[in-house]
């Protein structure tokens, strides 16, 4: 698809945006054609989120021009974007949880009747049902959104855009918490939107998704426009080289280390989804844990770390029972837990980098009073070690890119000098370069004789990083697979409980 053949529906020309001490965008241009899916790719901090926030009206650009349907826009505010038909679906769910699907779809634009403007509930439920049928989404318009699954909530947000006759839908990391079936359904919906002449801007770190769903790809790097490719004319290696500005080589590289002695053991762990799980881990090995959505992987990690109260089970470190009942006890026992949702449970977003760094390690300070200079020094040290991009340690964490936020999460646990590291989806929502840095950190920990448990849904990551894999199914350990026998077919066979997948 050539942008010379079609008149752009939307054009951003020479867009610039700066924040105190940071040039987020510099002379960035982007064009969107009616009826296309256009992906925006780049490392964390490349400027993707800033660009879409300018498009949605959340930020105002400092320089450049936005043209929509051939008309220049002097200013874009959220209500202007809404009226133009530009709808943004952010990574974070923006639905009101305790309102119904129909109420969320029409919030602020309720359907009314009569001179007193009473809400016409019958019409709202009917209109919502029609949109759901059109998208083939089996969700009851009267269902409360808090009771829906993540994929269903994402579908409701798309339906909300269609309820207001959108022309452009921006999707920011829409599949971050999806399994394969949810991704397939999202792609079906996107295909339907495209057939109706809607345009989609698709932001994702999952390059396989980008190549499957997009017509064109625009690459940003360090806040600058790099290139735009037709998907059929570019391969993954070229795209990555453009994203990082250098040849990245293989996605995942891992040194082979001889596993040490058994140091960590779980016996009979049970509660809810998790049913009588037992396993052990050795020093210097990376123990992968895989399973489909609902297999109980995250629930197991939460029980080990004492976040949730277990029904039964014991935890041993170096032959001694420790069995944490709370996260505080787990930290004291030498455990670290890098959770799957950094924004909700990994960081205090309104606090600075350096304050986040010391939170799990306050016991290290001999005094109740923590000297600011000590915190500043720790922050500076960890920022240097993990190459966290920020002007200084006092930068508020919510202002960092996703990859740098994840580095802060990892850094705060590294500073605890733990013995056991529980990584739960540690590379979710971060770019390929940030992933490689995280893998290097894992290897460094392994060389330091630490115990690493690596929970991931990324098959390529699992196969490349794991020395041994536990496959969970229905809350139990379905299989233990050693490195020499580790294949995608074998893992999927055990995960779904059926025949091997080709």
C-alpha positions in Angstrom: 0.0 0.0 0.0 1.6 3.2 -1.1 0.9 6.5 0.6 1.5 8.2 -2.7 -1.6 6.5 -4.2 -4.0 7.5 -1.4 -4.9 10.8 0.2 -4.1 10.4 3.9 -7.0 10.4 6.3 -4.6 11.7 9.0 -1.2 13.3 8.7 1.2 14.4 11.4 4.0 16.6 10.0 7.1 17.7 11.8 5.7 17.0 15.3 7.9 18.0 18.2 7.2 17.8 21.9 9.5 18.4 24.9 9.2 18.0 28.6 11.6 19.5 31.2 15.0 18.0 30.4 13.6 15.6 27.7 13.0 16.0 24.0 10.3 13.4 23.6 9.6 14.0 19.9 11.7 15.8 17.3 10.3 16.5 13.8 8.2 13.3 13.6 5.9 12.7 10.6 3.3 10.0 10.2 0.5 9.3 7.7 -2.6 7.1 8.1 -4.7 5.9 5.2 -8.4 5.1 5.4 -9.0 1.4 5.9 -5.4 0.5 6.8 -3.8 -1.0 9.9 -0.7 1.0 10.5 1.7 -0.2 13.2 4.1 2.1 15.2 7.2 0.3 16.4 10.2 1.4 18.5 12.0 0.8 21.7 10.6 2.0 25.0 11.2 5.7 25.1 11.1 6.0 21.3 8.2 8.4 21.5 5.2 6.1 20.6 3.1 6.9 23.6 3.8 10.6 23.4 2.8 10.6 19.7 -0.6 9.0 20.4 -1.2 11.2 23.4 -0.8 14.2 21.1 -3.2 12.6 18.6 -5.8 11.9 21.4 -5.4 15.4 22.8 -3.9 14.4 26.1 -0.7 16.4 25.2 -0.3 19.5 23.1 2.5 19.4 20.5 5.1 22.2 20.6 5.7 22.3 16.8 4.5 20.8 13.6 1.1 20.3 12.1 -1.8 17.8 12.3 -4.1 17.4 9.3 -7.3 15.4 9.5 -9.4 14.7 6.4 -7.4 17.4 4.6 -8.1 20.1 7.2 -5.3 21.4 9.5 -6.1 21.3 13.2 -4.9 24.2 15.2 -5.3 22.3 18.4 -6.4 18.8 19.5 -8.1 18.3 22.8 -9.8 15.1 24.0 -13.3 16.4 23.1 -12.1 17.5 19.7 -10.5 14.1 19.0 -13.8 12.5 20.1 -15.9 14.6 17.7 -13.5 14.0 14.9 -13.8 10.2 15.4 -10.4 9.5 16.8 -10.6 7.0 19.7 -7.6 5.8 21.8 -7.6 2.5 23.7 -4.7 2.7 26.2 -2.9 -0.2 27.8 -4.7 0.6 31.1 -8.4 -0.2 31.2 -10.4 3.0 31.1 -13.9 1.4 31.6 -15.9 2.3 34.7 -15.8 -1.1 36.4 -19.1 -1.1 38.3 -21.2 0.3 35.4 -22.8 -2.0 32.8 -21.4 -2.5 29.3 -24.2 -0.3 27.9 -23.5 2.4 30.4 -19.8 2.4 29.6 -20.5 2.5 25.8 -22.7 5.6 26.1 -21.2 7.3 29.2 -21.5 11.1 28.7 -23.6 10.5 25.6 -26.6 8.6 27.0 -29.6 7.9 24.8 -32.6 9.8 26.1 -36.3 10.3 25.5 -38.9 12.9 26.2 -38.6 16.6 26.9 -37.0 15.9 30.4 -34.2 13.9 28.8 -34.8 10.7 30.7 -32.3 7.9 29.9 -33.9 5.4 27.5 -32.5 2.2 28.9 -34.3 0.0 26.4 -32.8 1.9 23.5 -29.3 1.9 25.1 -29.3 -1.9 25.7 -30.7 -2.5 22.2 -28.1 -0.3 20.5 -25.3 -1.9 22.6 -26.5 -5.4 21.7 -26.5 -4.5 18.0 -22.9 -3.3 18.2 -21.9 -6.5 20.1 -23.6 -8.7 17.4 -21.9 -6.8 14.7 -18.5 -7.5 16.3 -19.6 -11.1 17.1 -18.8 -10.4 20.8 -20.9 -12.6 23.1 -21.2 -10.1 25.9 -24.5 -9.1 27.6 -25.1 -5.3 27.4 -26.4 -5.4 31.0 -23.3 -7.2 32.3 -21.2 -5.3 34.9 -17.8 -4.6 33.4 -15.9 -5.6 36.6 -17.2 -9.1 36.1 -15.8 -9.4 32.5 -12.5 -11.0 31.5 -9.6 -8.8 30.3 -10.2 -9.8 26.6 -13.9 -9.0 27.0 -13.2 -5.6 28.5 -10.8 -4.8 25.7 -13.6 -5.8 23.2 -16.0 -3.5 25.1 -13.5 -0.6 24.6 -13.5 -1.2 20.9 -17.3 -1.4 20.8 -17.3 1.9 22.7 -15.4 3.5 19.8 -17.8 2.1 17.3 -20.8 3.4 19.3 -19.6 6.9 18.5 -18.9 6.4 14.8 -15.1 6.5 15.1 -12.9 6.8 12.0 -9.6 6.0 13.7 -8.9 3.6 16.5 -5.5 3.7 18.3 -4.6 0.5 20.1 -1.7 0.7 22.6 -0.3 -2.8 23.4 -3.8 -4.3 23.1 -2.7 -7.9 23.6 -0.4 -7.5 26.7 -2.6 -9.8 28.8 -4.1 -12.0 26.1 -3.8 -15.7 25.3 -3.8 -17.0 21.8 -7.5 -17.3 21.4 -8.1 -13.7 22.7 -5.5 -12.5 20.2 -7.1 -14.3 17.3 -10.5 -12.8 18.2 -9.0 -9.3 18.4 -7.4 -9.7 15.0 -10.8 -10.9 13.7 -12.4 -7.7 15.0 -9.6 -5.5 13.5 -10.2 -7.2 10.2 -13.9 -6.3 10.4 -13.1 -2.7 11.3 -10.8 -2.5 8.3 -13.5 -3.9 6.0 -15.8 -1.2 7.2 -13.2 1.5 6.2 -12.0 2.2 9.8 -8.3 2.9 10.3 -6.3 1.4 13.1 -3.0 2.6 14.6 -1.5 -0.5 16.3 1.3 -0.2 18.8 2.9 -3.4 20.0 6.3 -4.9 21.0 5.2 -8.2 19.6 6.6 -8.2 16.1 4.9 -11.4 15.1 1.6 -9.6 15.7 2.7 -6.6 13.7 3.6 -8.7 10.7 0.3 -10.5 10.9 -2.1 -7.6 11.2 -0.5 -4.5 9.8 -0.4 -3.1 6.3 2.5 -0.6 7.0 4.9 -0.1 9.9 6.4 3.2 11.0 9.6 3.1 13.1 10.5 5.7 15.7 13.8 5.9 17.6 14.9 8.3 20.3 11.9 10.5 19.5 12.6 10.7 15.8 11.0 9.3 12.7 13.2 6.6 11.1 11.3 4.9 8.3 7.9 3.6 7.1 7.7 0.1 5.5 5.1 -1.8 3.7 4.8 -5.1 5.7 5.4 -7.2 2.5 8.7 -5.3 1.8 10.4 -5.7 5.2 11.6 -8.6 7.4 11.9 -8.8 11.2 15.7 -8.4 11.2 15.6 -5.2 9.2 12.8 -3.8 11.3 14.8 -4.5 14.5 17.9 -2.9 13.1 15.8 0.3 12.4 14.3 0.2 15.9 17.6 0.0 17.7 20.0 1.7 15.3 22.4 -1.2 15.3 22.3 -4.9 14.5 20.9 -6.7 17.4 21.8 -10.2 16.4 19.7 -13.1 17.7 16.8 -12.1 20.0 17.8 -14.3 22.9 21.3 -15.5 23.7 22.1 -17.5 26.8 25.3 -19.0 28.2 25.2 -22.6 29.3 26.1 -22.8 33.0 26.5 -26.1 35.0 23.6 -26.2 37.4 24.6 -26.1 41.1 23.1 -27.9 44.1 19.4 -27.9 44.9 18.7 -24.8 46.9 15.0 -24.2 46.7 12.0 -26.5 47.2 8.3 -26.2 47.3 6.2 -29.0 48.8 2.4 -29.5 48.5 1.5 -25.8 47.7 -2.3 -25.4 47.4 -5.0 -22.8 47.3 -7.7 -22.0 44.7 -6.3 -22.8 41.3 -3.1 -24.2 42.7 -3.4 -27.9 43.6 -0.7 -29.7 45.6 2.3 -28.3 43.6 5.8 -29.5 44.5 9.0 -28.7 42.7 12.7 -27.8 43.3 15.2 -25.4 41.8 19.0 -25.4 41.6 21.4 -22.6 41.9 22.9 -21.3 38.5 19.9 -22.6 36.5 16.9 -20.7 35.1 13.8 -22.7 35.8 11.0 -21.8 33.4 7.3 -22.1 34.2 4.8 -22.2 31.4 1.1 -22.7 31.1 -2.0 -21.4 29.4 -4.2 -18.6 30.9 -5.7 -20.0 34.1 -3.1 -22.7 34.6 -2.1 -21.2 38.0 1.4 -19.9 37.3 1.0 -16.4 38.8 -1.1 -17.8 41.7 1.7 -20.1 42.5 4.2 -17.3 42.7 1.9 -15.2 44.9 1.6 -18.2 47.3 5.3 -18.7 47.5 5.9 -15.0 48.2 3.2 -14.8 50.8 1.0 -12.4 48.9 -1.9 -14.8 49.2 -2.6 -17.1 52.2 -2.1 -20.7 51.2 -4.3 -23.6 52.2 -1.3 -25.9 52.6 2.3 -26.1 51.5 5.9 -25.5 52.6 8.9 -23.6 51.2 12.5 -24.6 51.8 15.7 -22.6 51.2 19.0 -24.4 51.5 17.3 -27.3 53.3 15.7 -25.0 55.9 12.0 -24.4 56.0 11.1 -20.7 55.6 7.5 -20.7 54.3 6.7 -17.0 54.2 3.3 -15.9 55.3 3.6 -12.3 54.2 5.7 -10.5 51.6 7.7 -8.9 54.4 8.6 -12.4 55.7 9.5 -13.4 52.1 11.9 -10.5 51.7 13.5 -11.3 55.0 13.9 -14.9 53.9 15.8 -13.8 50.8 13.0 -13.8 48.1 12.4 -11.2 45.4 9.2 -11.1 43.3 9.1 -9.2 40.0 5.4 -9.2 39.4 3.6 -9.3 36.1 1.9 -5.9 36.4 4.6 -3.3 37.2 2.2 -0.4 37.4 -0.2 -2.0 39.8 2.0 -4.1 42.1 5.6 -3.4 41.1 6.0 0.4 41.5 4.7 3.4 43.4 4.1 5.5 40.3 3.9 8.9 42.0 7.2 8.4 43.7 10.7 9.0 42.4 13.1 6.3 41.0 15.3 6.5 44.0 12.4 6.2 46.5 11.1 3.1 44.6 14.6 1.6 44.7 14.9 1.4 48.5 11.3 0.3 49.4 12.0 -3.4 49.8 15.4 -2.7 51.5 14.5 -0.3 54.3 15.6 -3.0 56.8 19.2 -2.4 55.6 19.2 1.0 57.1 20.4 1.1 60.7 18.3 4.1 61.6 14.5 4.7 61.4 15.4 7.9 59.5 16.7 7.3 56.0 19.1 10.0 54.9 18.2 11.6 51.5 21.9 11.5 50.4 21.9 7.7 51.0 18.8 7.2 48.9 20.2 9.5 46.2 23.4 7.5 46.1 21.6 4.1 45.9 19.4 5.5 43.1 22.4 6.8 41.1 24.3 3.5 41.5 21.4 1.3 40.4 20.5 3.6 37.5 24.0 3.3 36.2 24.2 -0.4 36.6 20.9 -1.0 34.7 21.3 1.9 32.3 18.0 3.5 33.3 17.2 6.4 31.0 16.2 9.4 33.1 17.6 12.8 33.9 18.2 11.9 37.5 16.9 9.6 40.4 14.3 12.1 41.4 12.3 11.6 38.2 8.8 10.4 39.0 8.5 6.7 37.8 5.2 7.2 36.0 7.0 9.5 33.6 9.4 6.8 32.4 8.9 4.5 29.4 7.7 1.0 30.0 11.1 -0.6 29.6 12.7 1.9 32.1 9.9 1.3 34.6 10.6 -2.4 34.3 14.3 -1.8 35.0 13.4 0.1 38.1 11.3 -2.9 39.3 14.3 -5.2 38.7 16.8 -2.7 40.2 14.9 -2.4 43.5 14.9 -6.2 43.9 18.6 -6.5 42.9 19.5 -4.1 45.7 17.9 -6.5 48.3 20.6 -9.0 47.3 18.0 -11.8 47.4 18.8 -15.5 47.0 15.6 -16.5 45.1 14.2 -14.4 42.2 10.6 -15.0 41.0 10.2 -13.4 37.6 6.5 -13.3 36.5 6.2 -12.2 32.8 9.2 -9.9 33.3 9.4 -8.8 29.6 5.7 -8.0 29.0 5.3 -4.7 27.2 9.0 -3.9 26.8 11.0 -3.8 23.5 13.6 -6.2 22.2 16.6 -4.2 23.3 15.3 -3.9 26.9 14.5 -7.6 26.8 18.1 -8.4 26.0 19.3 -6.3 28.9 17.0 -8.1 31.2 18.2 -11.5 30.0 21.8 -10.4 30.7 20.7 -9.4 34.2 19.3 -12.9 34.7 22.5 -14.5 33.5 24.5 -12.3 35.9 22.3 -13.5 38.7 22.7 -17.1 37.7 26.5 -16.6 37.7 26.2 -15.2 41.2 24.8 -18.6 42.4 21.2 -17.3 42.7 18.0 -19.3 42.2 15.9 -18.0 39.2 12.3 -19.0 38.5 11.1 -17.5 35.2 7.4 -17.5 34.5 6.6 -16.5 30.9 4.0 -16.8 28.1 6.6 -15.9 25.4 7.5 -19.3 23.9 10.7 -18.1 22.2 11.9 -16.6 25.4 11.0 -19.8 27.4 12.9 -22.1 25.0 15.9 -19.8 24.8 16.3 -18.9 28.5 15.3 -22.0 30.4 17.6 -24.8 31.5 14.5 -26.7 32.7 10.7 -26.1 32.2 7.8 -26.9 34.4 4.5 -27.0 32.5 1.4 -26.2 34.5 -2.1 -27.3 33.6 -5.3 -26.9 35.7 -3.3 -25.8 38.7 -0.9 -28.7 38.7 2.6 -29.5 37.3 1.8 -31.4 34.2 5.3 -32.0 33.0 9.0 -31.3 33.7 11.1 -30.9 30.6 14.9 -30.7 30.5 16.8 -28.5 28.1 17.8 -31.3 25.8 14.1 -32.3 25.3 12.7 -28.8 25.2 10.7 -28.0 22.0 7.7 -25.8 21.3 5.6 -28.9 20.3 6.4 -30.7 23.5 5.6 -27.7 25.7 2.3 -27.0 24.0 1.3 -30.7 24.1 1.7 -30.7 27.9 0.1 -27.3 28.4 -3.1 -28.2 26.5 -3.2 -31.9 27.5 -3.5 -33.1 23.9 -1.6 -34.2 20.9 1.6 -32.4 19.9 1.2 -29.2 18.0 3.0 -28.8 14.7 
